[in-house]
């Protein structure tokens, strides 16, 4: 395990903003069309970015972790979020639909093998994709590891993280009657899928606020409300996936299947004070996966935008550049 000590107050180490050279809506079936973009070097080393959530969507800032003179950078919005359509839809929207979509993107772009870069839920999806198609993965770069286990959901939605943030936890739980608070994922599910738009948006904003507040070590309370459209997609998709345990066959499946990544190298960047995805998951994954390297970033939380985490990710991608 490596310890990363670099902390910077500005993001001077990120690459300049890029404009895509290719943007398209890809029909993946089941009534879904997903947004895909490419930027950087057209004939460069391909790297695909998996955003978090589920439901978070990709953003232009995610392009800035890669040297544009080296990398062909592919970003996409997963089903139901961002610019993909239909928006906030959970129909035909499972982990396995996403894995199939990723293969459709790879095939459409005529890429044989690529580096996979993902954080939080994006790390979960990257691991599942890698275990399903290990021959297509040159390297896994993971941030803020989430293994889609019941223990992790209980930590975040069962009061574990709430012991560190009791005031914010109370804001999240107070919207739910006391008799339903023993299963907050189920309680929010009933409201996020109530069919009443005002009810859905109100609870979606509360769901998003609970997570967003805990994302950065710099936060000390809720910020402004998320836009209604974003919050509704984010909360509905997250809740849908968590209600269904990530559509995995068994609890602990990712770790149990880690042998499928034999020979696939990986780098794990983890914030020491990540309140959303505690470091034990990253450490456990690293221990079970001999080809991985773990970089533990001190004084950092969960967010991609944490200075230490961003710096470590840029250094990782720079180190993966082909020699010469």
N, C-alpha and C positions, 0 to 999 in steps of 0.2 A: 504493500500500500504506500502510495506517495502522499506527502502532505504539501499542499500548495499554499505558499505564503504571500503570493502577490496580491495586493489590493490597490486599486487605483480609484481616484475620485471621478475621473472622466473616462469616457470610452474612446480614448485616442487610439487604442489598439484595434478597434473594429475597422473593417474595410469601408470605403466610401459607399454611400447609397447607390444602388444600381437600378436601372430600368430593365424590365424583361425584354428579351428579344423574341419571345414566343408566349402567347397567352391563348388558351383554348378551353372550351367546355367539352368534356369527354363523356359521351353517353355510355354508362356502365350497366344499363339494363335496370329492370325493376322500377322504371319511372324516374331513376336518378340520373342527374348530370352533374359531374364534378369539375370544379375549376382547377386547372393545371397551368403553371407558368414555368418558364426557364429563363435564366439570366447567367451572366458570366461568359465564359469561353465556350463557343459553340462546339468545339471539338475537344473540350477539356475533360478532366477526370470527373465522372458523374457522381454527384452526391444528392440524395433525396432526403428531404426534411419532413419529419412527422410531427405535427403540432400536438399540443396537449388537449386536455378536456377529459373525455371526449366532448367535442363541441366548441373548442376554442378558436379554430380557424387559424390560417397562416397570416403573417403580416410582413410588410416590406422590411422591417428591422431584422427578420430572420435571414435575409440575404447577406448580411454584413459580417458573418462569421467565417467567410470563405474567400480566399484570394481569387478575385475574378479573372486574373490572368492564367490561373491554373484550373479552376473548377467549373464544371457545367452544373449549375445549381437548379434543382427541381423542387418546387414547392407545390402543394395542392391542399385544397380544403376537403376534408373528409365528408362523407355523406351527411347532409342535413345542416351544414353550418357554413359560415363565411359566404362565399359567392356561389357555393354549390346549391343545387335546387332539386327537390322542394325544400324550402327552409324549415328548420326545426322538426323535420319529419323523422319518425322512428320506424316507419314501415320499411321492411327489407333493409334494416340497418343493424348489423351485428358485426362483431369482430371479424368473422369469416367473410362477410361481404367486403369489409375493408381490405383484408388480405388479398382477396380476388381483384379488387380495384387497383391495388398497388401493382399487381402483376400485369393488369391491363395497361397501366401507365408505362411500365417498363417495356412492354411489348410495342406499344404505340410509338415510343421514342427510340426503339431499336437499340436498347441498352442490354448488354449481356450480363454485366455485374456492376454493382454500385456500392458506395459507402452509404450507410443508413445512419441518420442523425436524428435523435428524438429525445424529448424530455417529458417527464411526468407520465401521463397517459401515452405520449409519444414514445417513451422508453418501453412501456408495456407492449405497445403495438410493434415496436421494432424487434423486441425479443420474440414475440409470437411469429412475426413474419420470418425472422431469421431461423427459428426452429422449424418452420414449415418449408422454407426455401433456402437452406444454408448455402447452396451452390451459387445463389445470386448475390450473396453478401460478401464484399471485400473487407469491410470493417464495420463494427457497430460502435457508434459514439453516443453514449447515453448520459442523460443529466436528470438528477432527482428521481431515483429509481422507485417505481411503483410496480409491485409484482401481482397485483389484482388478487389479493388474498382477503379472506374475511377478517383477519386480524388487523389489516391496514384500514379496512372500512370501519371497523369498530373503533379504532384509534381516532379517526377523524369525525365520524358521525355518531359515536357512542359515548362521547364525553372525555376521551383521553386528552386530545388537544385542548378541549374546553377547560381543563384544569389549569392551563397556562394562560388562557384568555377568557376568564369567566364572564367578564362584561360583554364581550363580543358573542360568546356562546349563548348568553341569555337572550340577546337580540335574535339569534337564530332559532332558539327553542321556544321563545315566547309566542311565536305565531302559531304554535301547535298546541292544542288542548293537552292538559297533563296526562289524560288517559291514553294518549297516542304517542307520548314521548319515549316509550320503550323501543320504538322502531321509527326513527326519524326519516330514514330513506323511504319507507312505505308511506309515512304520513305526508311527506312532501310529494311523493308520487301521485297520491290522490288529488292533490291540489294543482300540480303542474300539468295534469292531464284531465282537468275538470271540465274542459270545454268552455269555461267562462274566461275570456281574455284578461279581464282585470285581475281575477284571482290568480291566473297563471303568471302574469307579469309581476304581481306583488311578491309571490313566493319565489319566482325565478330570481328577482333582484336580491332577496334575502339569501338564497342559496349561493349566488355568485359572490355576494359581499362576504359571507363567512369564509370562503376560500381565498378570495383576493386579499382580504385583510391579513391573512396569515402567510401570504406568499413571500414577502420580503422582510428581512431582518430589520430594515429601516422603518417599517410601518409601526404605528403605535395607536391604531384605531381605524375604523372604516373610513374610506375616502368617499368620493361622490358616487351616486348611483350609476350603475351600468345602463347604457341605452337599452330600451325595452326589447328591441329585436335581438340584440346580441345576448342579453341575459336569458331570454326565453329559450333560444336554441341551446346555449351552453348548459343551462340547468336541466332542460328536458332530456338532452342527450346523455349527460352525465348520469342523471337519475335512472334513465332507461338501462344504461350499461351496468350500473351498480346494482340495480334491482335484479338483473339477470347474471350477476357474478361474472361479468365480462364475457359471457357466453362460453366459458371454459367448461370442460367436462367434469373437472374436480378441483377442489381447493388445493392450491399449491402446485398446479400443473406446470407453470413456467419453470420452477426449480426442478421438478421431477423430470422434465424433458430437456434439461440443460445439456445433456450429453449429445443432443442433436447439433449443438454448436461446436463440437469438437473440431479443432482446426480453424475456426473462425475467430480472428482476434477482435478484442474490444477494449474500449476505454470508457471508464465510468467516472463522471465528475459529480461529486455530491457535496452539498452544503452541510457543514457540521451541525447547524442549528435549523435544519429543515423541519418545520412543524407540520407540513402537509404529508410529506413522505419521509419519515424518520430514517436516519442513516443505517439502521440495522438491516434494512432491505438491501441496500447497496453493498454492505459488508458481507451479508449472507450470499448474495449473488456472486460477488468476487471470489469468495472462498470456494464456491461450487464450480466455478468456471476458470480453469487454469490459464486459459489464453487471455484473460482480462487483466487490465491494470486499473487500480482504483486511485483516484486523486481526491483526497478529502480537503475541502476548502474551508478554512477556519473563518469565523465571523461572517458566515454566509447562510442564507436561508434557502428557499426553494426556487425563486424566480430566475428565469433565464437572464434577466437584466441585472442581477446582482453583479457588481464589478468583478469580484474574484472569480465567480463562475464564468462570466463572459470571457475574462482573460484566459482562464484555463482551457476553455473550449476553442478559442482562437489559436492558442499555442498547440493544442492537440491537432487541429486541422492543418496548421502550418507544418507540423512534424510529419504528417502523412503525405505531404507533397512528394511526388516522385523525384528522385535524385537527378540533378542536372537540368 
